[in-house]
Amino acid sequence: MNEKNLPDDIISKSLNELTDLASEIIIKLENKKDLENSVDEYQKLLKLNSLIEKKFNKTNKEISEYTKSKIKNIISKKNEKKIK
């Protein structure tokens, strides 16, 4: 399952938008009686899930790095005050 098969407008969506889209697909699938004809929807949902996971991990990493940077700045300012 590769997100390269997804349209560009989906790939550029935010995590919240992707989650909403996945929820819509799940609701459609839950309401269908003939699930044998829903293979494409399941495939799309699996691709969306993979994309959501990758974007989540990327965002999580960015937040972690930003937080570490802020903590480092606070500690260095605190150390500067101790030295003075």
N, C-alpha and C positions, 0 to 999 in steps of 0.2 A: 504494500500500500504506500504509494508515494504521493505527496501533496502536489507534485508537478502536474498531476492529472486534474487538479482542481482549477477552476477559472481564477484569473488574476484578482477579480473583485472579491473573491472569498479569501484568498491568501492575504490580502491587504487589510482584512477586517481585524478589529480588536478582539481580545479574548472574550469580552462580554458578548460581542456580536456573534462570534463563533459558537459560544455556548448556547445562545438563544437559537441560532440556526440548528444546532444539534438537537435541542429540545423540540423544535418544530418537527424535525424528521422523526424523532421518537414518537411524538404524538400521532403523526400520520401512520407510522407503522403499527402502533397499538390499535388504531381504529380500522385497519384493513382486515378484511376477512380472508383474502387469498394472499398469504404471505409468500407463496412460491413465485409470484410475479413481482416481488419486492427486492430482488437481489441487488438491483442497481442502487436502491435507497440504502440498503445495508452497507454496500461498498462505499457509498458516499459518506455514510456515518462513520465508518472505520477510518477513512481518510481524514475526515474532520477531527476525529478523536486524536489521531496522530499529530495533526497540525496544532491542535489545542495544547497537547502535551509539550510539544517543542516550544511553542510560544510561551507557555507557562514557565518552563525551565529557563528560557532566555530572560524573561522578566524577573524571575526569582534571582537569577545570577546578577542581573543589573542592580536590583534592590540591595542584594547582599554586598556587592562591591561599593555601592554608594554609602551604605551604612558603615562599612568598615572605614571608608575614607573620612566620614564625619567623626567617627570615634577617634581616629588617629589625629585629626585636627584638634579635637577637644583635649586629648591627652597632651599634645604638644603645647597647646596654649597654657594648660595647667602647669606643665613643667617649666615653661618660660616664666610664669609668675613666681614659681618657687625659687628659681635662680636669681631673680631680681631682688 
